[in-house]
């Protein structure tokens, strides 16, 4: 199940090591297995199969770094699948998605 982040339960994403002045990454939806982001900034030129690292902050459920693989790349959306996600991150993602579903935030 994919859900859309909400202002009252935000999901923040950044590429680690790029500094504080980087462009924000717009997360369009999230599931336990990955995220969809807007094709802009750091994601303007990625292709299916590319691998990156992301730092995701799941509201009050914690911040985690994870490897992701580009699984979808169209003109507007980049679909990223988590690769070998640590169990702590999977737990945080599951709790975050469950909370969003309880609040009625289906994508």
Buried (B, 14 or more C-beta within 10 A) or exposed (E): EBBBBBEEBEBBBBBEEEEEEEEEBBBBBBBBBBBBBBBEBBBEEBEEEBEBEBBBBBBEBBEBBBBBBBBEBEEEBBBBBBEEBEEEBBBBBBBBBBBBEEEEBEE
